[in-house]
Amino acid sequence: MESVIPATRTVIITAAIITGMTSLRFRIGV
């Protein structure tokens, strides 16, 4: 179970980065 927590954090961070980049692209595009 201990190894699951860091993996989850990595997924959340990755999702946050992707969301941030998408938001920037959307703003620039519009």
C-alpha positions in Angstrom: 0.0 0.0 0.0 2.9 2.3 0.7 4.0 2.3 -3.0 0.5 3.3 -4.1 0.5 6.7 -2.4 3.5 8.1 -4.3 2.1 6.8 -7.6 -1.2 8.5 -6.9 0.6 11.8 -6.2 2.5 11.4 -9.5 -0.7 10.9 -11.4 -2.3 13.9 -9.7 0.7 16.1 -10.4 0.8 14.9 -14.0 -2.9 15.6 -14.4 -2.5 19.1 -12.9 0.4 19.9 -15.4 -1.7 18.6 -18.4 -4.7 20.7 -17.2 -2.5 23.8 -16.8 -0.9 23.4 -20.2 -4.4 22.8 -21.8 -5.7 25.9 -20.1 -2.8 28.0 -21.4 -3.2 26.7 -24.9 -7.0 27.3 -24.8 -6.4 30.9 -23.6 -3.8 31.6 -26.3 -5.9 29.9 -29.0 -8.9 32.0 -28.1 
